[in-house]
Amino acid sequence: MPKNKQEGLIFEITMVTLMSSFMNLFNNFRHGGISLDSLTHALILEPVIFIVAMIVETLFVSRLANNMVKKFANKDAKKTVIIRTLVMVTAMSFIMSILGLVMSGMELNKFVIAFALTWPLNFIVALL
């Protein structure tokens, strides 16, 4: 885990880059099939997804994770890693699943069902 602000920023950028890229590819391939068109679409969307993910992670999720660690970890390194991971994966997969459905142009009347099908799978894949 990061020990200072500089390490924290490097860790945050690395994690957001890897997770946003992987989940973007996963969801594009899942919905469009594994093809050059899906890869192109994912690469075009990646800068926007990265920026939004970085903002969401920095402003909301990181703060939530830090608060949960302070509340439940009691300076235990193993608990810190587990709590931070679970909070980050849960919150980011939740928020980014909503964003993905909004960006896909999902109709409002189908949104709840699509989210109920999308988020659990995104959560499991992100946790792996």
HUZI-V172822 format. One record per helix or strand of 2 or more residues. SS is the DSSP state (2 for helix, 1 for strand). FROM is the first residue (numbers start at 1). TO is the last residue. If there is no record, write none. Layout:
ss=SS from=FROM to=TO
ss=SS from=FROM to=TO
This chain:
ss=2 from=5 to=32
ss=2 from=36 to=72
ss=2 from=77 to=103
ss=2 from=108 to=127
